[in-house]
Amino acid sequence: MKQFSNWSPLHFLAALGAGGIAVSFFMYLLFWIPHPGQPIPVFDDWLSYLQTAGPVGQVMVVSALAGIIIFGSLHFHWLFLNFKQYHQFKASGGVEKITGTNAHTQLMAMPLTVAMSINTAFIIAAVFIPGLWNVIEWLFPVSILVFVLLGIWASRIYLNFFSHVLHRGSFDNTANNSLAQLLPSFAFVMIGVGLSAPAAMSHNEVIIGISYLLAIFFISSALFMGFIKLIIGFNDMFKQGASRATLPTLWVVIPILTISGIAIMRLSHGLHTLELGHGASNYVLLTGIFSLQIMFALMGWAVMKRMNYFQSVFKHEEKTPVTFALICPGVALVVMGHFVLNKVIVASGIISQFGIFYIVFSFFLIVLQLMVIWLLFRLVREHLVDKPESIEFPITTVSQ
């Protein structure tokens, strides 16, 4: 297969754009066609409307369906084409060349586009498969699992970039006079909006709760990370001027905000379904805080692992008292974990107190707590416990 000479992971954005246009055609059906009984229009809704609507309504329906088919097909065609190009790119050493550089985050275009693929496929299935909504509750767990796997893939790509950059100091600020580094935020918020769909559409409280917890993790991470990258990007642009080659990245905030808005509306609907009452504010606050804590834990872990920091600590090679700073984050995660478990997960009815899932979650918190205790005593023994100095006895000779 021919490898395009100028191909880069950013070419996935062509497929992303086609998928987005397919979704935009779905908006006509969503807001212009009655769909009682479910939050989105399905096959039976537009078919019934088509039979009773006037010429204008019929043209609208046909145009919307045609747009979904055409651009949905283009999306998947360009998606597969780009994955073929990516495998050629990787085989030729292209991935190794950009690893640890500013261009490393371009790889995030892949999970970003695949997340759009899942959304596009869902819309096509809902619109063109009769009776799909009758089994929709069975599809939500599958959807959550797929998006979680996609989130793990995206996280590994980003953490690999993050750890390389902080390890080697290879990030080039002089080449960052754009908002290109917001691409990871775009990817994570796209995964988050996919995970938020069951929260808005399902009637199963467990599915809603799981959907909410996972969605808010990726959305919180995306927005916080995006805020930082936004400041860094504008700071470099103010110093050097905007890069002409990457001027379109100045608009990347627009889709991020659109997707965030959709996700927030979906999650709000999920909270209403859960009927948490006054506990809703705790649900949002604690889940958001815990999500950011996990994000920072993962980023710190990736960098420390890359720099063999944990190995040095275990080998007693880190002699500075800064190592004590490892204790408080572990304690904080344990404490917040208990709050989230009891005030969010149990309070919302996702799991029952002292049930099997409650015990498993608590077990991980206990293990983390014991690890922190063990590390504390080890560090105290190294830094605060006086070690007896060896006493040397002079050797004397007795003359006979």
SVG drawing of the C-alpha trace seen along z (x, -y; Angstrom):
<svg xmlns="http://www.w3.org/2000/svg" viewBox="-50 -39 108 51">
<polyline fill="none" stroke="black" stroke-width="0.4" points="0.0,0.0 1.2,-3.5 2.3,-5.7 1.4,-9.3 4.6,-11.4 3.0,-14.1 0.8,-11.8 0.6,-12.5 -1.9,-11.4 -3.7,-14.7 -5.1,-13.3 -7.5,-11.4 -9.3,-14.8 -10.8,-14.3 -12.7,-11.3 -13.5,-13.2 -15.0,-16.0 -17.1,-13.7 -18.5,-12.0 -19.3,-15.4 -21.2,-16.5 -23.2,-13.2 -24.1,-14.1 -25.1,-17.6 -27.7,-16.1 -29.1,-14.1 -29.9,-17.4 -32.8,-18.0 -34.4,-14.8 -33.7,-15.3 -35.3,-18.8 -37.9,-18.8 -39.4,-15.3 -41.6,-14.2 -40.1,-11.2 -42.3,-10.5 -41.1,-7.7 -37.3,-8.1 -34.8,-11.0 -33.8,-10.6 -35.8,-9.9 -35.5,-6.3 -36.6,-4.5 -40.3,-4.4 -40.4,-8.1 -39.1,-9.4 -41.0,-6.8 -44.3,-7.8 -43.5,-11.5 -42.6,-11.0 -46.1,-9.5 -48.0,-12.5 -45.7,-15.4 -46.0,-17.9 -43.5,-18.3 -41.2,-20.5 -41.1,-18.0 -40.5,-15.1 -37.6,-16.9 -36.1,-17.6 -36.3,-14.0 -34.9,-12.7 -32.1,-15.2 -31.2,-14.5 -31.2,-10.7 -29.1,-11.2 -26.6,-13.4 -26.2,-10.8 -25.6,-8.0 -23.2,-9.9 -21.1,-11.5 -21.3,-8.4 -19.9,-6.3 -17.2,-8.9 -16.3,-8.9 -15.7,-5.1 -14.0,-5.1 -11.5,-7.7 -11.1,-6.1 -10.0,-2.8 -7.8,-4.6 -6.0,-6.5 -5.4,-3.4 -3.8,-1.7 -1.6,-4.8 -0.8,-4.8 0.4,-1.2 2.7,-2.2 3.8,-5.3 4.6,-3.2 6.4,-0.5 8.7,-3.2 9.7,-4.6 7.4,-7.6 6.0,-7.0 9.5,-6.8 10.5,-10.0 7.7,-12.0 7.7,-10.3 8.5,-12.9 8.2,-15.8 5.4,-18.4 4.0,-16.3 3.6,-13.3 0.1,-14.5 -1.0,-14.2 -1.5,-10.5 -4.5,-11.5 -6.3,-12.2 -6.8,-8.4 -8.8,-7.8 -10.6,-11.1 -11.7,-9.9 -12.7,-6.4 -14.8,-8.0 -16.6,-9.9 -17.0,-6.6 -18.8,-5.1 -21.2,-8.1 -21.7,-8.0 -22.4,-4.2 -24.9,-4.7 -26.8,-7.3 -26.9,-5.3 -28.1,-2.2 -30.8,-4.1 -32.1,-5.8 -32.0,-2.8 -32.5,0.3 -36.2,0.9 -36.8,1.9 -33.3,1.1 -34.6,-0.9 -36.3,2.1 -32.9,3.6 -31.2,0.3 -30.7,1.1 -28.6,4.1 -26.4,2.0 -25.5,-0.6 -23.1,1.6 -21.4,2.6 -21.1,-1.1 -19.6,-1.9 -17.1,0.9 -16.0,-0.2 -15.6,-3.8 -13.6,-2.7 -11.2,-0.7 -10.9,-3.7 -10.2,-5.9 -7.5,-3.6 -5.9,-3.7 -6.1,-7.5 -4.7,-7.8 -1.7,-5.5 -0.9,-7.7 -1.0,-10.9 0.8,-9.6 3.5,-8.3 3.9,-11.8 3.7,-13.5 6.3,-11.2 8.7,-11.5 8.5,-15.3 9.0,-15.7 11.8,-13.1 13.8,-14.5 12.6,-18.2 12.0,-17.6 8.9,-19.9 9.8,-22.9 8.1,-26.1 9.3,-27.9 7.2,-25.6 4.1,-25.9 2.7,-29.2 -0.7,-27.6 -3.4,-25.7 -2.4,-22.3 -1.7,-20.9 -5.5,-21.1 -5.9,-18.0 -5.7,-15.6 -8.5,-17.6 -10.6,-17.3 -10.1,-13.5 -10.8,-13.1 -14.0,-15.2 -15.2,-13.3 -14.8,-10.0 -16.5,-11.7 -19.6,-12.7 -19.8,-9.2 -19.8,-7.8 -22.4,-10.4 -25.0,-9.1 -26.3,-6.2 -26.7,-8.7 -29.2,-10.6 -31.0,-7.7 -31.0,-4.8 -33.6,-4.0 -31.3,-1.7 -29.8,-3.5 -26.7,-1.4 -26.0,-2.1 -26.7,-5.8 -24.3,-6.0 -21.5,-4.2 -21.9,-6.3 -21.9,-9.5 -18.7,-8.5 -16.7,-7.6 -17.9,-10.5 -17.1,-13.1 -13.6,-11.7 -12.8,-12.2 -14.6,-15.5 -13.0,-17.0 -9.6,-15.8 -10.2,-17.2 -11.3,-20.7 -8.6,-21.1 -5.9,-19.9 -7.3,-22.1 -7.3,-25.1 -3.6,-24.7 -2.7,-24.1 -4.8,-27.1 -2.7,-29.4 0.6,-27.9 -0.4,-28.2 -1.5,-31.8 1.6,-32.6 3.8,-31.3 1.7,-33.0 2.0,-36.4 5.8,-35.9 6.4,-34.7 3.2,-35.4 0.8,-32.8 2.2,-30.1 0.7,-30.5 0.8,-26.7 -1.3,-26.0 -3.7,-28.9 -6.8,-26.6 -6.0,-25.3 -7.2,-28.7 -10.7,-27.4 -10.3,-24.0 -11.8,-25.4 -15.2,-25.7 -15.8,-21.9 -14.4,-21.2 -17.0,-23.6 -19.8,-22.2 -19.1,-18.6 -18.7,-19.7 -22.0,-21.4 -23.8,-18.3 -22.1,-16.1 -23.1,-18.4 -26.7,-18.4 -26.7,-14.6 -25.2,-14.3 -27.7,-16.8 -30.5,-14.6 -28.8,-11.6 -28.8,-13.4 -32.5,-14.1 -33.2,-10.5 -31.3,-9.4 -33.4,-11.7 -30.5,-12.6 -32.2,-15.7 -29.8,-17.8 -27.2,-15.1 -26.7,-16.0 -24.3,-18.8 -22.1,-16.4 -22.3,-13.9 -20.9,-16.5 -18.4,-18.0 -16.8,-14.8 -16.8,-13.0 -15.1,-16.0 -12.5,-16.3 -11.8,-12.6 -11.5,-12.6 -8.8,-15.3 -7.0,-13.5 -6.8,-10.3 -5.7,-12.3 -2.8,-13.8 -2.0,-10.5 -1.7,-8.9 0.4,-11.7 2.7,-11.7 3.0,-7.9 3.8,-7.9 6.7,-10.4 8.1,-8.8 8.0,-5.4 9.7,-6.7 12.5,-8.2 12.8,-5.0 11.9,-7.0 10.1,-4.3 12.9,-1.9 15.3,-4.3 13.2,-4.8 12.9,-1.0 16.7,-0.7 17.3,-3.5 18.9,-5.7 16.7,-8.8 18.2,-10.4 16.2,-13.7 13.3,-14.3 11.2,-15.3 10.3,-11.6 7.9,-12.2 5.8,-14.1 4.6,-10.7 2.6,-10.1 0.0,-12.9 -1.3,-12.2 -1.8,-8.6 -3.6,-9.5 -5.8,-12.0 -6.8,-9.4 -7.8,-7.0 -9.9,-9.6 -11.6,-10.9 -12.1,-7.4 -14.2,-6.6 -16.2,-9.8 -16.9,-8.9 -17.7,-5.3 -20.2,-6.2 -21.5,-9.7 -21.6,-9.1 -21.7,-5.5 -23.7,-4.1 -25.9,-7.2 -26.9,-7.1 -27.9,-3.4 -25.2,-2.2 -24.1,0.4 -25.3,1.5 -23.3,0.9 -21.2,4.0 -22.1,5.7 -19.5,7.5 -18.6,4.4 -18.5,2.3 -16.1,4.7 -13.9,4.9 -13.7,1.0 -12.9,0.9 -10.3,3.5 -8.4,1.4 -8.6,-1.6 -7.3,0.6 -4.4,1.9 -3.5,-1.7 -3.7,-2.7 -1.4,0.1 1.1,-0.8 1.2,-4.4 1.7,-3.2 4.5,-0.9 6.2,-3.6 5.9,-6.1 7.7,-3.8 10.3,-3.0 11.1,-6.6 11.1,-7.4 13.6,-4.6 15.8,-6.0 15.6,-9.7 14.6,-10.2 15.9,-7.2 19.3,-7.6 21.6,-4.9 24.2,-3.9 27.7,-4.7 30.1,-1.8 32.4,-1.8 36.0,-1.0 38.0,0.6 41.7,-0.1 43.9,2.9 46.7,2.9 49.5,5.2 50.7,6.3 54.4,6.7 55.4,9.8"/>
</svg>
